[in-house]
Each structure stands twice: as structure tokens, then as C-alpha cells.
């Protein structure tokens, strides 16, 4: 089996041998030897994945020959099932056996979606696998909701199997070339997603079920496409339960990034409706007390995914959802969280990322850039009314509160990168507000910091004459060190 997989290129021009090899794979997949069987399931997937376009019309027979191996029967781990290297290596733990079985479902997807297989046959093969899985989910939901551990595991396993089957049919992801599968196949998986959503609704308190649901969701995107957006509120409701961990929320945000990037022209109305409840759920996670190192790590990851999510929305034409009538009430909360992370001198990478979000807001909503602000008397023309004053009084003030913090050391290499973002932000504000900003700095902000006139003049001169962010950053570092007597 390993030799066939390693030399799969041989079979591309010699397709007459593929059927015989597959027959042997089927025989080995039924081996009484547990290691041979598990390896066969894995290598079978690799072989058919490589040769999907050369499989011809043997798919129906091969799928039928392994149909008995596609039955999910969840088993609870025994006391002696230790999740260590030896257990996984011998493929004897129930988890290892189940993970190997998942390869078969993906292999079936590859076989069934081969180009030589007629669409009606593809539908038949997909249905023959999906129907038993969905029936099993429906059968075990009630017992799982009552806390039966084996039923919960059965639902988990069946959800994951649906996802792996979908991955075999299509590994397309939004935003890349290609497209989901044909509508006839998509319809079969839409019905499967309905069953999964029903189970999620009933069992969303179970982390195992949420994990399986998240895995299925990420793979169903490839076969359902933009139609999955119609059920996005239900997916969010099921996958972001009150007891979801910070890690789960962060992982789901990564999935949303992918969806926004791929479906940006179709997702606006949905995101407009979902943004406020989604962010409130995230803010709740931010407010939770951390309990130990792992929780701190998860919190940091959630912060970064949250800030990246904001950048994705701003960068994909969805910036208006932040200030729509539906979401105006949470806009201040968004700004407050960004400012909080920007000021956190214990996490310089997060501070740098938070400032990047603010810069993106300035370039998005600040309007046309004013050339030669020292001599140009043009008034600011922000896209959002009043955003010019918001940049000056809120974002500029933020930069000085960071730089004047006693715990902020511009000589620290990590803090130095934050100074680079501050330099870019101040230059962005200047470009959007021009002389209005210079007047504010001279008459109000820099005066309030107690700087002497010479220092104020030096700062303003550098701001208007430096040619790029890097040059102004170098000035800022020297300016801060001088002000601190360093």
C-alpha cells in the first residue's frame, strides 16, 4: 500500500492498474490485523486523493465494497486507553481507531466526486453515506441531551464524519479560485447541515458536540458555498454557547474571517444583524477572570483574533456595519476595547495590532488625504461626519497616553515596534485633518503635556517634514528618550 501511494505518478498514465490496486486496498481495509486495517484506511485516502481524476467509473463498486466500514459505533475510552504515543502508534485506542475511520469518509467523497462519475451517481453515493449518519444523530440526540456519554460521543463522531465526507467532495475555500460542488450535491449536504444544527441546538452545552459542529461547519462551506450564510445565525448560536471557552471563540472568529473574505459581497446584511450579539459574546469572554497560564494564553489568542476580525471587516468593504443603525450602540465598546489593548504595555504585539486597527479606521473613514498640510488650508472631509474631530481628540490622545506611560520604554525592542505604529497613526491623522491637527497639537495637546515651546516646535516640524513613517518613528524614539532624560 505504501509503495502504491509513494509511486502514484505511475498510475496516472497506466490507469488500467488502478482498479486492481483499489480492490487490494479494500481487502486490506478489512484486515483482522488492527494496524494493517488502520494504515489501510489512511493510505486508501491518500491513494484516491492523488488519483481522483483518473479513477474512472469504479467508484460505485469501491464505495459499496467498504460500506460496512462506514458504520459509526462510538465507544467510550477504557481505563487503560492512555492517550500517549505508544497507544497512538499501535492504533489500539478507540480514539485512534475512530480517527483512522474518518479517513474512509473523506476517501468516499474523493471517489464519489471523481470527474467520470455522473452527477446522479454522485448524489446517490453521497446520500447513501449521509442518510445513516444523520439518522444516527437524530436517534441519539435525546439520550445525549440527558447526559448519556456514549450518545454524546456518537453524535460527535457522526458530525465529524459528515464533515470529512464533505471535505472529500470539495476542499474549496471561499476567496480562492474554483467553486463549491454542483447544486444537486450541495442540496444533500444542506440537509445534513440541518440535522447538525438541530443537534447543536439541543446539545450546545457539550464542548465535544460544539467541537464536532465547528469541524463540520468549516468543511461544509466547501460544498454548500454562500448558501451556508442563510443559517449563519444558527451556527453562531450553537457554536458560541455561554460556556464556550476563549479558545473556541477565537477559533470561530478565524472561520468568520474566511467567510467574510470569501463572501464579502453577499454577507453584509447578515453581518449587520450578527455583529452586535457576536461582539457582546466576545466582550463577555474578555471580562471573564483568567484562571491559570492556559487561560491567559487563550485570552491572548482571543484578543488577536478579535483585532484581526475587525481588520478583516474594515478591509473587505464591510466597514459600514460598525456604524449602521443596528450596531451604533456597540461602536463605543469596540473603540474602548481597542484602546485598552493599545495601552497594555505587557502585551506589545497586541498593542501594535490594536493600533493597526485604528490606522485602518483612519484611512477608511478619514476622507481624502490633504497634501502639504503645513501650507494647505483645506478643511478635513471625513467620510463619517465628525470623524476628523474623533481622530484628533480620541486617537491622538491615545498615542500620547501610551508614550507617556511610566511602564512604556521606547528602548525595548517590542515597544519600539509600537512606536512605529504610533508614528504611522499620527501621520495618518495629519494626512486626514491637516492644519486642524497641527493647531490642536500646538495649542492644546502638547501644551497639556508640559512640553517647552522649543520641544513643541521641534515635534511639529518633524511631523510635517518627515517623508515616511519610518523616518518619523526614528524621530519619535529620540524625542521620547530626550523628554525622559535618557
N, C-alpha and C positions, 0 to 999 in steps of 0.2 A: 504493500500500500504506500509506504513512504517513497519507494522508488518511483512509482507511478506519479505521485504528486510532484516529486522533485523534477521529473522529466516530462512534465505535462506538455511542453512545447512539441514533443514528438507526436502527440496525438492530434495536434491541430491540422496537419496535412494528412494524417493517417486515421481518419475518423472511423474507418471500418473496425478498429480495435476497441473503440470506446464502450460499445455495448457489452462486450465480454468482460472488460475491466469492471464495469459497473455491476455486473452480475456477481463477480467475485467480492466486490465491496459489500454487496447485500448479504452474501454468505458470511463474511467476516463480521458484519454488523450484528449478526445473530449468534456469534460465538458464545460458548459456555464459559470461556475464559474472560474474566471481568476486565482485565487490562486490554486484551485484544479487542473486546467489544467497545470499550470506551475510546480507544485510539481509532478504531474503525469509524465511529461516529464523527470524530473530529476530522480525520483525513478524507472521509467521504465528502464533507462540506468543502474542503479546500479543493478537491479534485473537480467537483461540479461547478464551483465558483469560477475556477480558471477557464473551464471549457464550456461555459454557458452557451456561447454562440455556436458551438459545434455538436451540441447534444442530439440534434435531430429530433425524431418523434418517439424516442424511447421513454420519455418522461412518465407517461401514464403507467406503463408496466413497472417501472422502477419505484414510483411512489406507491403503487399497490403492493409491491413486494416488501416495503418497510412500514406499511400501515399499522401493523401490530406493535411496532416500536414507538408509535406516536401517542400511545395512551399514557396520560399523566396520572400517576398514583403517588401522591405526596406521602412521604414517610418522615416521621419525626426523628431527629438525630438520636441515636442511642447514647448512653452514658459514656461508652468507650469510643465514640466518634470524636476524636480530637482534631480540631481544625489546625493541623500543623503540616509541615512539609511532607512528612512520611505518609500521612493519610491521603494527601492530595496526589502524591506520586504514585501510590498504589491504586488510586481510583476506587477505594473501598468505602469511603464515607458516602452517606446518602446525598450530601450536597455535591460532591464531586461527580457522582453518577447523574444527578439531575442536570448539572451544568453541561456535562457531555451530551445529554439527551437534547438540550437546546440546539446543539449544532445540527441535529437532524431536521428540526423545523425550518431553520434557515436554508438548509440544503434542499428541502422540498420546495421552498419559494424559488430558489435558483432553477430547479428542474422545471417547475410548472411555468415559469416565465420565460423559458427558452424561446428564441425567436421562431423556431419551427413549430411550436405548439399553437394550434388555433385558439382564438380568444375564448370560444365557448368551452374548450377543453381546459383552458387556464381557470375559467370561472368554476368549472366542476371540481377541479383539483383543490382550488382554494377553499371552496365550500366544504369539501369532504374533510378538511382539516379544521377549519374554523368552527363548524357546527358542533362537533363533540366538545371542543374547548369551551365554547360559550354555554353549552348545555351543562357542563360540569360547574362552571362558575355560578350559574343560576341555581343549580342544585345545592351548592354548598354555602351560599350567602347567608341563609337564615342561621345555620349552625355556627358559622363564623361570627355572625353578629352576637351570638350568645356566648362567644369566647372559646369555642372549640378550637384548639391549637392546630389540629390536623386540617380542619376545614379552612382555616385562615391560610395555611401553607398551600393547600390545594388551589385556592383562589389565586394566590400569589404566583404559583407555578404556571397556571393556565394563562394568566395575563402576560407573563413573560414569554410564553410560547407564542401567543398571538403576535407579540412584538417581533420576535425572531423570524416568524413566517413573513411578516411584512418587510423586514429587512432583506430577506432573500428575494422577494419580488422586486424591491426597488431600494437602492441605497441613495437615491436622490435627496439632496437637502436644499431648502429654499435659498435663493440667491445664487445658485450655481447653474451651469448650463444643463439642458435636459428638462425633463418634466416628470410628474408622477405617472403612475400607470394609467391604462385606459379606464374609462368610466365604469365599464362592466365589472372590472376587478375592484376599483375603488368602492363601488357600492357594497361589495361583500365585506370590506374592511370597515366601512361606515357602520354597518350593522354590528360588527364586532366591537367597535368603539362604544356603541350604545350600551352593550352589555357590560363593558368595563366601567363606563361611567355610572351605571346602575350600582355596580358593586362598590365603587369608590364612594358613592353617596351613602351607602349603608355601612361601610367599613372604614371611613376616613380616619377614625381614631387609631387604626392599626398602622404602625410605621411600615411593616412588611408589605401591606397592601398598597400603601402610598408609593413605596419604592418601586414595586412592580408596575403600578399605574404610570409613574413617571417614565420608566423604561419603555413601556408600550407607547405612550404618547410621543416620545421622541422618535420612535420608529414608524409610527402610523402617519406622521407628517409626510413621509416619502411616498406613501401610497394614496393618501387622501388629498394632499395638497391644500389649497386655500379653503376648501370646504370644512376643514377642521376648525376654522375660525368661528363657525356658527355655534360650536359647542365650547368655545374657549372659556366662557364664564363658568361652566360646569366643571371643566378641568381644573381651573384655578380653585374653585370651591372645594373640590375633592382632594387636590394635592397640597393645598396650603391650609391644613387643619389648625385649630388652636394649639395643638400640642406638637406641631411640626417643628423640627429643630432648625437652628440657624443654617446649618449645612443644607438642609432640604430647601429652604427658601432661596439660598444662594444658587443652588443647582437649578432650580426652576427659573430663576432670573436669566441664567445662561441660555436656557431653552427659549425664553421670550426674546432674548437678543437675536437669536437665529430666526425666529418667526417674524420679528419686526423687519429685519434686514431683507428677508425673502418676500414678504407680503406687504411692503410699506405702502403700496398704492391701494391696498384693499383693507387695511387694518385700522384706518383712522377712527371710524365710528365705534368700533369695538373697543379700541384703546381709550377713547374718550370716556366711555362708560366704565371701564375697568380700572382706570388709573388711580382714582381716589381710594377705593377699597383695597387695591393692591398695595399702595404705599402705606396706608394705615396699618396693614398687616406687617409690613416691613418695619415701620416705626415701633410697633409693639415689640418686635424682636430686638430692636436697638435698646429699648427701655428695660429689657429683662436683665436681672442680675447674672453675671457670669459666675460659673462655679468650676474653677479649675483651669488648667492650661488648655485642654482641648476646647473648652467653651470659648476661651479667649481667641484661639486660632480660628474657630468658626465665626466668631464675631468679626474678626478682621477680614475674613473672606467675604462675609456678607456685605461689609462696608464697601469693599472694592467692587463687588458685583452690582451693588446699588448704584454707585457712581458711574460705572461703565454703562449700566442700563440707561441712565439719564443722558449720557453722551450719545448712545445709540439712537434714542428718540430725537435728540437735537440734530443729529447728523443724517437722519433719513426722512426729513420733511415732515416730522410729526411734532415740531416744536409748539404748534398752536394748541395741542391738547393740554399743555401746562396752564394755559391762561384762558381756556374755554369757560363758559358759564358753569359747566359741570364741575370743573376742577379748580376754579379760582380759590375756593375755600382752603385748599391744601397747599397752595403755592407758597405761602409764608412758611409752612412747615418744611417744604423742600429746601428753601433758602437757609433756614435755620440749621438743618442737618448738614448742609454743605459747609456753612460757616464753621460749625462745630468741628467737623473733620479737618478743615483747613487750619484751625487753630491748635489742633492736637500735636504738640511738639514731640510726643512719644512715638508717633507713627508718621514719620516724614513721607514715606511713599504715598500714604493715604492723603496727606495734606497736599502733596503735589498733584494727585489725581483730582482732588476736590477743586483746586484752583484751575485745573484744566477744564472742568465743567463750567466754572464761572466765565472763563475766557470764551468758551463756546457760546454761552448765553450772550455775551457782549457782541461777538461777531454776528450772531444770529438776529438779535433784536436791536442792536445799536444803530442801524441805518447805514447810510453811505459814510465812507471814511473821508475825513476832512484833511486835505493835503496842506502842508506847511502851516500847522496850527499856530505857530508863533506870530505869523503875519496875516493869516487868513481869518477874517472876522465872521465867517459863515456860522450860522446857528446850527446846533445839533438837529438832526431829523430822524429820531428813533422810529423803528417800526412799531413799537408799543408806546403809546403816549405816556410821557413821564419817565420812561426808562433811562433817559440821559441823566436825570437827577438821581435816580436809583443807583446807577453805576457810580456816580460821584460820592454820594453820601453813604452808601452801603458797602460797595465793593472796594472802593479806595480806602475807606476807613478800616476795612478788614485787613488789607495789606499792612497797614501801619500797626494795627494791634498785634499782628503776628511778629513783625520785625522788632517791635519794642518790648516783646515779652521777655522777662528775665531768663526764662529757660530756653530761649532761642539763640543758638550760637551759629552765626553765619560761617564760621570756620569749619564746622562739622561738615564732612562731605555730603551727608544726606540732606542736611539743612541747606547746603549750598545749592542743591537742585531745586529746593523750594524757592530760594531767592530767584532762580531762573524763571520760575512760573510767575512770581510776583512782578518781575521786570516785564514779562510779556503781558501781564494783566494791566499794569499801569500804562504801558504803551498802547494797549488796545483801548483803554478808556480815553486816553488823549486823542487817539485817532477818531473816535466817535463823537467826542464832545468838544475838542479843540480848545479855544481860548477860554471857554467857560470853565474847563477843568484847571487850567493854569491859574486863573483868577482865584478859584476856590482853594487851590493849594497854597498860593501866596498869602491870601488874606485870612484864611481860616485854618485849614488842616495843619500846615507846617508851623504856623504860629502857635497853635494849641499844643504842639509837641515841645514848645520852648526852645526851638532852634534859633540861633542868631541869624541876623539878616544875611551875613556872608554865606552861611550854610544853605539858607533858603535859595539865594541866588544861584549858588553852585548847583544845587539839586535841579532847579528849573532849567538852567542852561543845559545840563546833561540830558534831561528828559527830552528837550526839543531838538537837540543837535545830534544825538547818537543815531547811527544809521540802522541798527538792528537790535533785537532783544539780547543777543549775546554781549554786545558792547555795553548796553545799559546794565546788564547783570554785573559785569565786572566793575562798573562804577558803583553800583549799589553795595556790593560787598565792601569796597574800600570806604564808602560813605558810612556804612553801619559800623565798621571797625573804628573809624575815626571818631564817630559820635560816642562810642563806648570807651574810647581811650585805649584801644587795643593796638 
